[in-house]
Amino acid sequence: MLTPELRTILIVAACIVGAALLTLVFLRRRRSGWLSNLKSENSGLRKQPKSAVTQIGALSETVAPVASVTLAPSASTKPLPKVEPGDVPGHTDMIFGGATPLLASMLPESDEKKRLMKRELANAGYYQPNAWLNLAAIRYLGMILPILFFGIVFLMVPPVLEMYVLLAGVAAVMLGWALPGLMVRSRAADRRDQIGKAMPDMLDMLNMCVSQGMTLPASLNRVSYELKSVYPALSQELSIVSDQAKVGSMEQALQNFADRVDVPEVNSFTSTLIQTERMGTSVSSALADHSDNIRESQKQRADQAANMATFKLLFPTALCLMPAVFLILLGPALVDLSDFFNGEAGDAFRLGRAAATQTLQEYGVENN
């Protein structure tokens, strides 16, 4: 049991720790803002007007021979820039500002877990470069804030409620650590399922656009616009593919699409389009055949799930029926046994047991 003096000391210590954390976060954000302003001022000071020598050099460069200009490679011969799967437009700010990396660094995670969680974030639609830092910071605060809150409550409640507060605090800490990851995984699973179900319809619409003479990027733009209200996740992905194809190549954009979304239908779709782009075959016929294959595979998976449903329902059904069956079968027997032990037979049984016990005691006394 804690004494009043010890309670006061612990409350003051908790307040000091909380104030120190808030001060650290505030100073870090203020320092980052001050440094950014200082860098901008220094960059502005470095911009000096051109001197006469610099202007003369510029004039001499403009009157250089034309042959030296023709030696430079043209823009059409330059390779296309490499586009990464995470190069997508969107919100890239940190959720807690400059304190986000500090909070994320306080939650240790292995490289393998980071890689898996980043992949889950991409499948859930969080493509921002700071998505992992935001998630780690949220999980860390989800652990620290319940500890501080329930720690203060633990010091203020009477001793009778201390155990309940302690159990509630442990549950809140575990929930704050696990809930963000569970939400990301749930969103990723729902998004993968939605994209997989939308692939056949998307392929049919894309086939109609391509067969009418539209180019593949224009077809992707049109299909993305048409699917926005029905399948928003796939519409977003197709829009990203179209934007990346404008910057890099279509093959790169399709490969990034397969890397972002871990869905078998997407992998087969991107492989089909990449092969048709390389070989120069008909895109329309390839899309039609691939749409039929995806529908057939989805039908087979649905049949497999339906066949497994009977087996999965066996155990819940047995667990729910067994108590009722046991009650019907054993209920009368238990009633008869209760009447037997509570009636005359029970009295005779108890008398016989008492006599046997007395005989054994006398026999033991005689042996002694």
Secondary structure as UniProt FT lines:
FT   HELIX           4..46
FT   HELIX           52..62
FT   HELIX           66..70
FT   HELIX           75..77
FT   TURN            85..86
FT   TURN            95..96
FT   HELIX           97..99
FT   HELIX           100..105
FT   HELIX           111..124
FT   TURN            129..130
FT   HELIX           131..156
FT   HELIX           159..161
FT   HELIX           162..211
FT   TURN            212..213
FT   HELIX           216..226
FT   TURN            227..230
FT   HELIX           232..247
FT   HELIX           250..260
FT   HELIX           264..279
FT   HELIX           283..342
FT   HELIX           344..367
//
